[in-house]
Amino acid sequence: AMAVFQGYISDNRYYYAMYPYDKNAYMSGNVLYFSLPQTQRYSSESFGAEMNPMVSYVSQGEELHFHNLCGVLVLRMTGDFSVKSISFSGKDSLDAPAKVAGNAQVNMGYEEYPELVMGEDAADCVVLDCGEGVVINPSEPTLFYLVLPPATYNSFTVTVVSADGKIFTKEGTKPLTVKR
């Protein structure tokens, strides 16, 4: 979907924008502070609505161009059960838990592309909530989308919980690079 808004900025100062709206987001100087949700909602054929943040800034006479802050991990699953939730956690290059949800910031004075920086107190796990369950089948893969901060995860764990309470775990031992 695409939307076009037109208007004129008459004064010579910068305006900053973030999508989706976050009532708790705030600016301090040129830095935008906000939170990436630890629980994401399942959506068929895409990431959950309002789960992938974007930012932009503009001054007098310029157009507003939004840039994604995160990347998307797509999991293709087959089987004969209903998926209740999927969680992701990873390790960084120092083998420490990677920060994937919670407090984050971005310097809005970026030149070409914004860089997302996760807070020290950010969570090391993100969960995709699939509601009552998403039925998957053995022959046709069902796609699940998780929004993650851009990073190289040297190892990672994906845990799937079925609607009947069974737990399936997959360990990734090769580096996984998620790009903005």
Secondary structure, DSSP 8 states (H G I E B T S, - for coil): ----------SSS-EEEEES--TT-EEETTEEEEEE-SEEE-BTTB--TT-S-EEEEE-TT-----EE--EEEEEEE--SSEEEEEEEEEE-TTSSB---BEEEEEETT-SSS--EEE-TT-BS-EEEEEEEEEE--SSS-EEEEEEE-SEEESEEEEEEEETTS-EEEEEE-S-EEE--
